[in-house]
Amino acid sequence: MRKSTLLVVLLAVSLGGAVWYFEFKREKPAEDAAAASKPLFSFKQEEVVALTVARGGVTLALEKRGSGWRITQPLDSSADAGTADALLSSIAFSRISRTFPVTPPGSPEALKGFGLDAPVVALTIKLKSGSEHRLRLGAKDFTGGYVYALVDNAHDAALLPDDVLANSDKPLLEFRDRRIVVFDEETLVRIRVKNAHGALMAAKNAEGKWLVSEPAAMKGKEVEPARMLSALREARASEILDAPRPADRARFARPAVQIELTAKDGAGTKLDFSAGAGEADAYVRSSIGPMLFKVPRPVMDALNLKPDDVIKKEEPKREESRKEENPARKQD
């Protein structure tokens, strides 16, 4: 029994030692690696004025225009601010976890082991100062959470978090501004909606209230513009047709929904929505350009409002509310 007890104690001590080694010792290098990591670049995100992203034989070029971004290649289009900022943020805040020597330096065979002989993505970052930085991204490491990279003229391969690759290797559509219309509700003075239920036009008066001017039977009633504008504000195209076919344009012979927004400076935007029976998507034509947008059909359905749906509901008067409450109190 004593030998058995001693054996059990020895096994417990051995097991405890193994646990200590693998849990404590294993974490030590990770902590050391984190402490040894260094910033990928020293510039700040707001210093970037241009960025090119080459992947799959196609080059995407972005330029800073005022407070926003514009795509200049492979087409001219406004860019999605969130997507552009996410990419710049991942570059500006990324850190190099560790580096690996490429021997001999620049050797295609040595680079092949890191997927850097033919980079998945090649980025060129231009700063306000006029200086440029280059970043080439290759294969992911065995964990899938990091990617090998070549930074500027460095010969060693750097290991970076894979969010840089994830944010740069996105379809062109995700980099484009996919809003079907851009407007500032504060500057709007007139909204007109024509759909299967007829036409409704509302205008903002001097007091900032939106009142119906069409149809005549509802003239003067106050409307809630948010119910008319929320679907437009949130709508994002699932596809942008820059060169629509004649068949696509023929859809608008009889639009299902028509929207007209007018700002106080007189500028107006017109939108036509159309969809075939049973189609999951609707097509949108805008007065701002020749392209067509494809959006989920519920966007169009949300605009197929009845005039009564947008009329502001009157709140019950306090006196009437009190009268309704008193009988209940008496019963209690």
Secondary structure in CASP SS format (residue, H / E / C, confidence):
PFRMAT SS
TARGET T0000
AUTHOR 0000-0000-0000
METHOD secondary structure of the structure
MODEL  1
M C 1.00
R H 1.00
K H 1.00
S H 1.00
T H 1.00
L H 1.00
L H 1.00
V H 1.00
V H 1.00
L H 1.00
L H 1.00
A H 1.00
V H 1.00
S H 1.00
L H 1.00
G H 1.00
G H 1.00
A H 1.00
V H 1.00
W H 1.00
Y H 1.00
F H 1.00
E H 1.00
F H 1.00
K H 1.00
R H 1.00
E H 1.00
K H 1.00
P H 1.00
A H 1.00
E H 1.00
D H 1.00
A H 1.00
A H 1.00
A H 1.00
A H 1.00
S C 1.00
K E 1.00
P E 1.00
L C 1.00
F C 1.00
S C 1.00
F C 1.00
K C 1.00
Q H 1.00
E H 1.00
E H 1.00
V E 1.00
V E 1.00
A E 1.00
L E 1.00
T E 1.00
V E 1.00
A E 1.00
R E 1.00
G C 1.00
G C 1.00
V E 1.00
T E 1.00
L E 1.00
A E 1.00
L E 1.00
E E 1.00
K E 1.00
R E 1.00
G C 1.00
S C 1.00
G E 1.00
W E 1.00
R E 1.00
I E 1.00
T E 1.00
Q E 1.00
P C 1.00
L C 1.00
D C 1.00
S E 1.00
S E 1.00
A E 1.00
D C 1.00
A H 1.00
G H 1.00
T H 1.00
A H 1.00
D H 1.00
A H 1.00
L H 1.00
L H 1.00
S H 1.00
S H 1.00
I H 1.00
A H 1.00
F C 1.00
S C 1.00
R E 1.00
I E 1.00
S C 1.00
R E 1.00
T E 1.00
F E 1.00
P C 1.00
V C 1.00
T C 1.00
P C 1.00
P C 1.00
G C 1.00
S C 1.00
P H 1.00
E H 1.00
A H 1.00
L H 1.00
K H 1.00
G C 1.00
F C 1.00
G C 1.00
L C 1.00
D C 1.00
A C 1.00
P C 1.00
V C 1.00
V E 1.00
A E 1.00
L E 1.00
T E 1.00
I E 1.00
K E 1.00
L E 1.00
K C 1.00
S C 1.00
G C 1.00
S C 1.00
E E 1.00
H E 1.00
R E 1.00
L E 1.00
R E 1.00
L E 1.00
G E 1.00
A E 1.00
K E 1.00
D C 1.00
F C 1.00
T C 1.00
G C 1.00
G C 1.00
Y E 1.00
V E 1.00
Y E 1.00
A E 1.00
L E 1.00
V E 1.00
D C 1.00
N C 1.00
A C 1.00
H C 1.00
D C 1.00
A E 1.00
A E 1.00
L E 1.00
L E 1.00
P E 1.00
D C 1.00
D H 1.00
V H 1.00
L H 1.00
A H 1.00
N H 1.00
S H 1.00
D C 1.00
K C 1.00
P C 1.00
L H 1.00
L H 1.00
E H 1.00
F H 1.00
R E 1.00
D C 1.00
R C 1.00
R E 1.00
I C 1.00
V C 1.00
V C 1.00
F C 1.00
D C 1.00
E H 1.00
E H 1.00
T H 1.00
L E 1.00
V E 1.00
R E 1.00
I E 1.00
R E 1.00
V E 1.00
K E 1.00
N E 1.00
A C 1.00
H C 1.00
G E 1.00
A E 1.00
L E 1.00
M E 1.00
A E 1.00
A E 1.00
K E 1.00
N C 1.00
A C 1.00
E C 1.00
G C 1.00
K C 1.00
W E 1.00
L E 1.00
V E 1.00
S E 1.00
E E 1.00
P C 1.00
A H 1.00
A H 1.00
M H 1.00
K C 1.00
G C 1.00
K C 1.00
E E 1.00
V E 1.00
E C 1.00
P H 1.00
A H 1.00
R H 1.00
M H 1.00
L H 1.00
S H 1.00
A H 1.00
L H 1.00
R H 1.00
E H 1.00
A C 1.00
R E 1.00
A C 1.00
S C 1.00
E E 1.00
I E 1.00
L E 1.00
D C 1.00
A C 1.00
P C 1.00
R C 1.00
P H 1.00
A H 1.00
D H 1.00
R H 1.00
A H 1.00
R H 1.00
F H 1.00
A H 1.00
R C 1.00
P C 1.00
A C 1.00
V E 1.00
Q E 1.00
I E 1.00
E E 1.00
L E 1.00
T E 1.00
A E 1.00
K C 1.00
D C 1.00
G C 1.00
A C 1.00
G E 1.00
T E 1.00
K E 1.00
L E 1.00
D E 1.00
F E 1.00
S E 1.00
A C 1.00
G C 1.00
A C 1.00
G C 1.00
E C 1.00
A C 1.00
D E 1.00
A E 1.00
Y E 1.00
V E 1.00
R E 1.00
S E 1.00
S C 1.00
I C 1.00
G C 1.00
P C 1.00
M C 1.00
L E 1.00
F E 1.00
K E 1.00
V E 1.00
P E 1.00
R H 1.00
P H 1.00
V H 1.00
M H 1.00
D H 1.00
A H 1.00
L H 1.00
N C 1.00
L C 1.00
K C 1.00
P H 1.00
D H 1.00
D H 1.00
V H 1.00
I E 1.00
K C 1.00
K C 1.00
E C 1.00
E C 1.00
P C 1.00
K C 1.00
R H 1.00
E H 1.00
E H 1.00
S H 1.00
R H 1.00
K H 1.00
E H 1.00
E H 1.00
N H 1.00
P H 1.00
A H 1.00
R H 1.00
K H 1.00
Q H 1.00
D C 1.00
END
